Amino acid sequence: HPLCQDLPLKILSSLDSNGASRSEGRVTPFVTVVTDLGGAHPTWFNEGVDKCFVPSDVLKKAAMDRQVKENQIVQYGLPIRRGFWRFGADYTGSPEEQDEATEMEGVHHKPTIRESLGLKDMTTVLIVGGGDGMGGIIAQAQAVGEKLQSLASSTNENYQMVVVCGNNKAAQTTLSPPQTNWGADIEVNVQGFVNNMDEYMRASDILITKAGPGTIAEASICGLPCILSSFLPGQEEGNVPYVEENGFGCYRGSVDGMAETVQEWLASPSKLEQMRDNALVAARPDATLDIARELADMVYVRKEELKKGGGANSKKETQTKTKSIQYGMGPF
């Protein structure tokens, strides 16, 4: 959390110096893992940390503007859930055992994933409203659904819309039969809360979502062009230019704008493919493991230092130091 830098650093300095100082004497490793993407509150950055992990060039600059030195900054990407790691949630071997061709034939193969989810193998628009299903998801789905119906009727193409309502049971009920009858021209699949968002993203061709950093990072890993429907002022506002400047999406604040953009992208397969490629360029599927390895190395080095120091309290002190590095991180 951005507020968990200054005070914990002072506490650790006091503990490590036996109360002699709150600004000097800290030996316990302390890192910050910044979990915003295109913009971050200044309190994320403290020049007293051992390392500051940032996900983007924008936040590297923000860290340096706050006096964090370049040799303290590590840029791996945003940590994300296991399902979005390079080889997916179900792969248990080492990366060396699986090449790109095998990967595409397995967990990342759209027709296979669609079949496993009970979806049709056709162009798919995914609308998500977060865990709470917020953000006007009913109006978004209705506008996009009407546009897809019109497109299907006029072009004889097949389209599918998946709506993930999260815990918003009212939205799920409203968008499902018998309250909403979508007609025969498109396929519509309405879900509540799901634990396999990686599969739904990999099964889709366009994503409509709020501008949350985690969702954007996950979408880029899946090569999924994004239409950003909303953002929290300050906290998420910087994520909009991150998506736009990296060339894999745009912001549309109205449901009509979202529906029209879906139509525009579907009418230009080459543009959609270019945005997919741009998303994959921006993707950092190894970020979580890269960060974890570096943290483990820091803990190991510190434990070895404590062992060499010896003393009756060495084991207890080692346990304390290991805990401290966990509490010093920003949220994963």
Helices and strands as residue ranges (DSSP letters): H 6-16, E 31-33, G 42-44, E 51-54, H 57-65, G 70-72, E 73-75, G 82-84, G 95-97, H 100-105, H 110-117, E 123-128, H 137-155, E 159-164, H 169-175, E 186-191, H 197-202, E 206-209, H 213-221, E 226-228, H 239-245, E 249-251, H 255-266, H 269-282, H 287-309, H 314-328
